[in-house]
Amino acid sequence: MLTGKVFVICGFGHVGRGVAARAAGWGARAIVCCRSAETAVKATLAGYQVLPLEQAIAKADILCTATGAPDIVREEHLACARNDVILCNTGHSVTEINVDALEALATARVVRSPLITAYTLADGRTVNLIARGGLVNLAAGEGNPSEVMDVTFSNQALSVFQAQRNAARAAKGLHEVTDEQDEGIALRKLRAMGHARQEHQPVLEEIA
């Protein structure tokens, strides 16, 4: 249960913003850690407290990294961690939490469940690591919901079809997905969710 817990999010990009919003929506006190002043301003204006990681981890019941960069939580941060803190990662880099540093600091390790390992530090504090620092939504969950992935996969499939059709005349290189394709997928998604729209989408209709 997140209600009443201090939930620290490292990073405030697309993923970090989503995690912060969910944590706050479930009743947690969300604190954001940022690397740049620009991101810190965005987090502050979104209503979150912004703190350096050393200060935030000392308050955290749960800490989630969401940056995509390695070595976000290091030995110096673990030294400040609150007892029984839960660490997890949902960024693209599985090395955001330095597990080697945690292993080196630990005097004992207990596997509490297939997904949770508790590390006892020399001073008696416990640090709980979920899924060995892997992507928690995949390694410790049931994966991404089909209601989200269908949009992504549809865009990928349609992009392949368009690339095949335009192969003879298209220049080599990176091509952006067209606004028409994005709009067409959005219209079909609305229809699938029961929000009927009458707009005609030639890209999708032609492929269908």
C-alpha positions in Angstrom: 0.0 0.0 0.0 1.4 3.4 -1.0 -1.0 5.5 1.0 1.0 7.7 3.5 4.4 6.4 2.2 7.2 8.6 1.1 7.8 7.7 -2.6 11.0 9.0 -4.2 11.3 9.1 -8.0 14.7 9.7 -9.6 14.1 11.3 -12.9 11.2 13.4 -14.3 11.1 12.4 -18.0 8.1 10.7 -19.5 8.5 7.6 -17.2 9.3 9.6 -14.1 6.4 11.9 -14.5 4.1 8.9 -14.9 5.4 7.2 -11.8 5.2 10.4 -9.7 1.6 11.0 -10.8 0.6 7.4 -10.0 2.3 7.5 -6.6 0.7 10.8 -5.7 -2.7 9.5 -6.9 -2.4 6.5 -4.7 -1.9 8.7 -1.6 1.9 8.7 -1.4 4.0 11.7 -0.7 6.0 12.0 -3.9 9.5 13.5 -3.9 11.4 14.0 -7.1 15.2 13.9 -7.7 16.5 15.7 -10.8 19.8 16.2 -12.4 19.1 19.6 -14.1 17.6 22.8 -12.9 15.2 22.8 -15.9 13.8 19.4 -14.9 13.6 20.5 -11.2 11.6 23.5 -12.2 9.1 21.3 -14.1 8.8 19.0 -11.1 8.3 21.9 -8.7 5.6 23.5 -10.9 3.9 20.1 -11.1 3.5 20.3 -7.4 6.3 17.9 -6.2 9.0 18.4 -3.6 12.4 18.3 -5.2 15.4 17.2 -3.2 18.9 15.9 -3.8 19.0 12.1 -3.7 21.1 12.1 -0.5 18.3 13.9 1.3 15.5 12.1 -0.4 16.6 8.6 0.2 16.9 9.3 3.9 13.2 10.0 3.9 12.1 7.3 1.4 9.9 4.3 2.2 10.1 3.5 -1.6 12.6 4.7 -4.2 12.2 4.2 -7.9 14.7 5.1 -10.5 13.4 6.2 -13.9 16.3 7.9 -15.7 17.8 5.4 -18.2 21.3 6.3 -16.9 23.6 3.9 -14.9 24.7 4.3 -11.3 22.0 6.6 -10.1 21.8 5.0 -6.6 25.4 4.4 -5.5 27.3 3.6 -2.3 27.1 7.1 -0.9 23.3 7.1 -1.3 22.9 3.7 0.3 24.8 5.0 3.3 22.0 7.5 3.8 19.1 5.2 3.1 16.3 4.9 5.6 15.9 1.5 7.3 13.7 -1.0 5.4 13.6 1.2 2.3 12.4 -0.5 -0.9 14.5 0.1 -4.0 13.2 -0.6 -7.6 14.0 0.6 -11.1 11.8 1.3 -14.1 14.3 3.1 -16.3 15.8 1.5 -19.4 19.2 0.8 -17.7 19.2 -2.2 -15.5 22.3 -0.7 -13.7 20.5 2.4 -12.4 20.8 0.9 -8.9 24.4 -0.2 -8.3 23.7 -3.7 -7.0 27.4 -4.5 -6.7 27.8 -1.6 -4.2 24.8 -2.9 -2.3 26.3 -6.4 -2.2 29.6 -5.0 -1.0 28.0 -3.1 1.9 25.8 -5.9 3.0 26.7 -8.2 5.9 23.8 -10.6 5.2 21.2 -11.2 2.4 17.8 -12.8 2.7 15.5 -13.7 -0.1 12.1 -12.7 1.2 10.3 -13.7 -1.9 11.2 -14.7 -5.5 11.3 -10.9 -6.3 12.5 -9.3 -3.1 15.9 -9.6 -1.6 16.7 -8.0 1.7 20.2 -6.8 2.4 21.4 -6.1 6.0 24.0 -3.4 6.3 26.7 -3.2 8.9 24.8 -0.8 11.1 21.7 -3.0 11.1 19.7 -1.2 8.5 17.8 -3.2 5.9 17.6 -2.4 2.2 15.0 -4.3 0.1 15.7 -4.7 -3.6 13.0 -5.7 -6.1 13.9 -7.8 -9.1 17.6 -7.4 -8.7 17.3 -3.9 -10.0 15.7 -4.9 -13.3 12.7 -3.1 -14.8 10.2 -3.6 -12.1 7.1 -3.3 -14.4 8.4 -6.2 -16.5 10.5 -8.3 -14.1 8.2 -8.0 -11.1 4.9 -7.4 -12.8 2.9 -8.9 -15.6 4.3 -6.8 -18.3 2.9 -3.8 -20.1 -0.9 -3.9 -20.6 -2.2 -4.7 -24.0 -4.3 -1.6 -23.9 -1.0 0.4 -24.2 1.1 -1.9 -26.3 -1.5 -2.2 -29.1 -1.0 1.4 -30.0 2.8 1.1 -30.2 2.7 -2.2 -32.2 0.1 -0.8 -34.6 2.4 2.2 -35.3 5.3 -0.1 -35.8 3.4 -2.4 -38.2 2.0 0.4 -40.2 5.4 2.0 -40.5 6.8 -1.2 -41.9 4.0 -1.3 -44.5 4.7 2.3 -45.5 8.4 1.6 -45.7 7.8 -1.3 -48.1 5.4 0.7 -50.3 7.8 3.6 -50.5 11.0 1.6 -50.7 11.7 2.4 -54.3 11.4 6.2 -53.9 12.3 6.8 -50.3 15.7 8.1 -49.4 17.8 6.0 -47.0 17.8 7.3 -43.4 15.4 7.9 -40.5 11.8 8.8 -41.4 9.3 10.2 -39.0 5.9 8.7 -38.5 3.4 10.9 -40.3 0.8 12.9 -38.4 -1.9 11.2 -40.5 -0.8 7.8 -39.3 -0.7 8.9 -35.7 -4.2 10.4 -36.0 -5.5 7.3 -37.8 -4.3 5.0 -35.0 -5.8 7.3 -32.4 -9.1 7.2 -34.2 -9.2 3.4 -34.2 -8.1 3.3 -30.6 -11.1 5.5 -29.7 -13.4 3.3 -31.6 -12.1 0.2 -29.9 -12.7 1.8 -26.5 -16.3 2.6 -27.5 -15.8 6.2 -28.4 -17.2 6.2 -32.0 -15.7 8.8 -34.4 -16.8 9.2 -38.0 -13.6 10.7 -39.4 -12.2 8.9 -42.3 -8.5 7.9 -42.1 -7.2 7.1 -45.6 -3.9 5.5 -44.5 -5.7 3.0 -42.3 -8.6 2.4 -44.6 -6.2 1.6 -47.5 -4.2 -0.9 -45.4 -7.3 -2.5 -44.0 
